[in-house]
Amino acid sequence: MTRPSPNTVIAGGGAVGTMLADVFAGAGAEVVVVDLRPPDGPVRHRHLDGDVTCPSAAMAGLLAAADVVVLAVDENTATAAVPVVGRLARDDALLVETMSVKVPIGRAIAGAGGSALGLNPMFAPALGLPGRPVAAVRHGTPPSAAAASVLGMIEAAGGVVTALDAEQHDRIAAATQVLTHAAVLSFGAALGRLGVDPAALAALAPPPHRMLLALLARIAGGTPAVYRDIQHANPYAAEARAALAAAVGELDAVGAVGDPAAFDAFMRRAGAALGDDLTGYAALCSTLLAGLPPAG
């Protein structure tokens, strides 16, 4: 891919696919979004109805002419699409996948004898790309110029790119996504077990609790399939959940005994996970809590 405005086919017109379509189009690329569903809201990009795993003649023609093919679909669909794209796309075309978990899709790409660039926006696209982290994983040996061009477009649009290999990505995602979502969802399930009146929580919740309630509302109100895939497909997910369960069990034991020294030691170990950033995160928390609107 030597020209600055590549032909780009994006399979998947959801939040991630639409965000990337905006990024590519903003850099001057010709973009076609392929999806079985019509676009939600205003149509910003050329749209073709279709299934990337079973392409029509029109879609096959688009794939054959594309410089970049983006799979912004669920993991099962992406895995099924890999050999299809490999068969129809040019040898010098760049395949881009956007899975939340990289090791399994990387195996599928390697099994098909291909290579790809993996992207994972580590945020909900509705928050906007500028200043947000984007993980980048190279599967095999994707054309360096093409991969660099795509990453350059993301950085030019304000994304903050961090390069990782697939295993590093999934280990970090197990901590940042699996563990986080598990902790928040478990918090909500525990609240349900306690049977506390939501109205009483709203009236009396201190700021940290309100922050957790807001996180719970964001996750619980999201798309279950997205969170299920993160909890199920990540090869390190069970390890993350086991660590959470073990930590709660340890806290339960320490709290039941009531030994001040043991509790202090537990808090110090918990804070040590922040490394040298404890003070900085404490300041960030103060800023966030101070910005909460009054209850009621």
N, C-alpha and C positions, 0 to 999 in steps of 0.2 A: 504494500500500500504506500505509494509514493506521493499521491496527490493529497492536498490538505482537506478535501471535501469528499470523503469516501461514501459510496453507496452503502447504506446501513439498513439491514432488516432486523427488526426487533420482534421476537416472538413473545407475546405477552403484553397486554395493554393495561396491566394493573399499576399500582403506585410506583414500583421500582422501574418497570418498563417505560412508563410515561415520563418519569424523571430523567432517565437516560436518553429517551427520545428528545426531550427538551435540550439536554446537554449537547447531543450530537447536532441537532438542528441549529442550536445557537452558535456552533462552531462552523456552520456552513455545509454540513453534510446533508445529503438527500436521504430522508428517513421514511421507511414504510413500517407501520406497526401491524403485525399479524395477530389476530385473536378470533376465537369463535364468537365472542360477544362484541356487540357494537360499543364504541367509546362511551364512557360516562361523561356527561357534560359536553362543553364545546369541543368540536373536533379541531385539534391543533396540528395533526399530522396525517399524512395519507394513510388510509386504513384498508386492509384487505381481510375479509372474513376467511378463516381457515384454521386448520390444525397442522402444526409444524411436524407432527409425527406421521401425518398422512397427507402430504401436500398435493394440492391441485396442480394442474399444468401451469396456471398463472403463478402460483407460489414457487414452483420448481424453477420457473424462469427468473424470479426475483433472487432466489438463493444462488443460482448459477452466476448472476451478475454482481452479487454483493461483494464488497470489500470486507465488511464486518457483519457477522451474524450474532445477535445477542439472544441468549435463552433466559428470559425473565419470567419463567414459569415454575411450577412446583417441581420437586425433585424427580418424581416418577416420570413426568412428561419430559423433563430435560434429559433424563437418562435414555428414554426411548428415542429422543430426537437426535442424540449425538451421532449414531451411525447414519441417519437419514441426511443430516447436514453434511457429514463427511462424504457421502456419496454424491451429493448434488452440488456442493459449493466448490469453488476453485481451490487448487492446492495452496495458493498464496493468500486465501481469505483467512481472516482472523475470527475464530470462534470465541465468544465471551459468554461465560456463565455467571449467574448471580445467586447461586445457592447459599443458604445460611450455613451449610456444612460442606466442606471441601474434599475431604478424603474420599467419600463414596463416589462423587461425580468425577473426581480425578482418576479413580480406577476405571470408570466407564470410558473416559476419554482415552486413557492408555490402552484399554482393551480394544478400542476401535482403531488403534494405531494413529491417533491424532494428538494434537496439542491445543492448548487454549489458555486464555487469560481469565482468571476468576476474579470477580468483584463482589464485595459484600458491603453495602452501605450500612454502617453500624448505627442506624437511627431510622426512625419512621420518616419516609420521604416528605410527609406533610410539614415537617419541621424546616425543610429547605436545606439545600446542599452547602451553602457558604459556611465555612468554619467547621464542618462536620467530618468525622473520620470515615474513611473508606479503605477497607482492607483489599489488597491486591495479591493474588496468588497466580504464579505461572505454572501451568500444568505442562510438563514436557518442555518443548522448546518452541513456543509461539514466535512468529517473526518479530524480532526485536523492534524494528521500525514501526510496525503496526501497533504493537502493544504500547510502545512509548507514545505514539500518537494518541491512542485512546486515553491513557493516563494523563497526558498533557491537556486534553480537553476537560477532563474531570478537575484537574488542578486549576485550569483557567476559569472554570465555573465556580471556584471557591472550595472544592473538596480538598481534604487533607489526606493524602494517600500514604499508607504504610505497607511496605512489601513484606510478605511472609511466605513460608512454604505451607503446604496444605495441612500438615500435622501441627505446625505452630498455630495456624489459624484456628483449627478446631479445639486445641487445648485452651487457647485464650477465649474463644467463644464459649467454651464450657463454663469458664469463670464469669465472663461478662454478660452472657445471655442465659445459659441454662441455669446457673446458680441464682442469678438475679430474679428471673421469672419464677423459679421454684420457690424462692424465699417469699416473694410477694404473693403468689397464689396460695402458698401454705399459710401465710398470715391471714388471708381472706377466709380460707377454710377453717382456721382456728377461731376467727371471730364468729363464724357461723356456729361452731360448736359451743362457744360461750353463750350464745343466745342474747347478746346485749342489744337493746333497742337502738336501731340506727339513728333515730332522732336524738337519743341521749348522747350518742357519740358525736353527732354534729354539734350539739350544744356545748359539750364539755371537753372535746378532744384537744390536748395540747398540740402545739405546732408540729412536732415530729410525727405524731400519730396522724395528723391531717395530711402530712406529706405522704405517708404510707397509704392512707385511704385514697389519695389522688392517684398514686401509682397503681393501686389495685384497680381503680376504676378504668384507668387507661388500658391495662392489660386484659382485664376481664371483659371489657367492651370491645376488644379487638377480634380479629379473625382467628377462631380456634385452630384452623389448619396450620397457620403460621407458627403458632406456639407449640403445637403438637409435633411438627417436624423438627423443631429445635430440640425438644425434649427426647424425641425418639431417634433421630438420625445421627446426632453427634456421637461419635464413638467414645467420647469421654463424658457423656451425660450422666451415666449411672454413677461414675466416680464423683461427679460434682454433687449429685443429690445425696450420695452416701456421706460425703463430707458435711453437708448441711445437717443431715439427720444426726451424725455423730456429734457435731458441735452443739445442737439443741440438747442432746442427751447429756453432754458434759455440763452444759449450763444448768440443766435440771438437777444434776447431782450436786453441783456446787451450791445452787440456790437452796436446795433442801437441807444441806448441812449447815449453811449459814456461817461458814468460816471466813472471816474478813480477808485473811491472807490468801486463801484459795480463790476467792472472788476477785481480789485485786490482780492476782496472777492471770486469771482468765481474761480480764479486761485488757491487761497489757499484751497478752498474746493476740487478742483480737485486733487491737490497734497496730500491732507490729506488721499486719498485712499491708498497711499503707506505706511501709518503708519510711523514707524521709519526707513524705508528703502529708503527714498527719496535720501539721499546722495549716498548710494550704487548704486541705479539704475542710478543716474546721472553719476556716474563714469563708469558704464557699457555702458551707451549710448555714452559717450565720446570715449571709446575704440572701440565700433562698428563703429561709424562714422569715426574715424581716420583710420579704416581698409578698408573703401570703396575705390575701385580703382578710378582713375581719370575718369571724365565723357568723353564720346566720344569714 
